[in-house]
C-alpha cells in the first residue's frame, strides 16, 4: 500500500500530511492540557499552545510533508495559524459559554480546526488550496 501511495506523489503527500497532522494535533492538545493542569485559564492556555504549535507544526509540515527548507514561509504560516487561533478562540469561548468544560470544549474543536488547518497550510506551503495540487 505504501508503495502505491509513493507512486502517486499527491496522494503520498496527503497521507504524510494526515500522519503529521495527527502528531501535530496531539502535540497542541497535550500542550493545552498541560497548561490547563498548570493552572492557566483556557484562553491563555490556548494562546500559548498555539504559539508553541506554530513552531512545531511548521518544522514538521515544511520538512516532512512539503520538503521546504529554511524559514522563509514561516511568517505566512504564522499568519495562517493566527487566523486559525482567532477562529478557535471564538469557537472555544462559545462552547465555554454553552457550559462545556475547557478540555471537552477544545476536544470538540480538534477535528474542524484540523480540517481548516489542512486547507490553509496547503495553501501557504504549496501555493494551492489542497496539498498535492501544487508543486510536488
Buried (B, 14 or more C-beta within 10 A) or exposed (E): EEEEBEEEEBEBBBBBBEEBBEEBBEBBBEBBBEBBEEEBEBEEBBBBBBBBBBBBBBBBBBEEBBEBEEEEBBEEBBEBBEEBBEBBBEBBBEBBEEEBEBBEBBBBBBEEBBEBBBEBBBBBBBEEEBBBBBEE
